[in-house]
Amino acid sequence: MRNFGRGGVRTAALSLMAVAALVGGALATTPAAAAIPAPAPAPAPAPVKKGPTSVAYVEVNSNSMLNVGKYTLANGGGNVFDVAVIFAANINYDTSKKSAYLYFNDQVRHVLDNAQTQIRPLQAKGIKVMLSVLGNHQGAGFANFPSKSAATAFAKQLSDAVTTYGLDGIDFDDEYAEYGNNGTGRPNSSSFVYLVSALRADMPGKLISLYNIGPAASRLSYGGVTIASKFNYAWNPYYGTWGVPNIALPKSALSPAAIDFAATSASTAADLARRTVSGGYGVYLTYNLDGADRHTYMSGFTQQLYGTNAVYTP
């Protein structure tokens, strides 16, 4: 097991735990779309860069999403990062209604409610913005819906959030559910298949990614349906390491490399980038981008990924 320090709650990969299914459907908690400014017009194409897709998770409890847009490549001016992930919304559990619902803490809600200033500037640069969804110690998780309808209802909450806030997709991170709390129970084989299938049907043109951890990540097939191809990306969850996600996606959609700006050495980050390119993989995952000027550190891996240094513009 490894410590991660994600928002003070990511302490270790979940093991498969003895748990049972949630009871009931999902609750709608996102506000009406009219409350949020309409998405900005389609951005002008970003300067083209050749190389893997770079992803940046941002802990919005303590850092600004706008930091993702402050880094470009010295040669050509393209964005260092192609995808920014808001970390994180939660799957919570309503004990009175016995159902799962999508929850935003104050910091996540601030980002979403202020999409015009917190999200649109990134999208205007050509950076996709996704919302990560994480367990919250309440027993609700992606792997223990009691029925197809319950999973589909939660998928609708996710797709509604994407539509309401003008996001580019959803990231699944099956940690900290603590299956079994509040009378919930064991993961089942059908839940995640139903959930991802419904979400893909709801938003066929958007991104879906898998943080390759937890019970859901090992339950990708049910009833003759396999959902691997419904994901755009999957990545290694162990920062500072190399590990190819065990999912049937092409190399172009996988990130075996994972680095934490606060905990992974620059030399390791550069070496993992080198291995990404030499191995023919198409994604490079980073976590914990803060407001400091990180361009020197980044240049170590952008040289490997793109053949040029990173530039920081405050």
Buried (B, 14 or more C-beta within 10 A) or exposed (E): EEEBBBBEBBEEBBEEBEBBBBBBBBBEBBBEEEEBBEBBEEBEEBEEBEBBBBBBBBBBBEBBBBBBBBBBBBEEEBBBBBBBBBBBBBBBBBEEEBBBBBBBBEBBBEBBBBBBEBBBBBBBBBBBBBBBBBBBBBBBBBBBBBBBEBBBBBBBBBBBBBBBBBBBBBBBBBBBBBBBBBEBBBBBEBBBBBBBBBBBEBBEEBBBBBBBBBBBBBBBBBEEEEBBEBBBBBBBBBBBBBBBBEBEBEBEBBBBBBBBBEBBEBEBBBBBBBBBBEEEBBBBBBBBBBEEBBBEBBBBBBBBBBBBBBBBEE
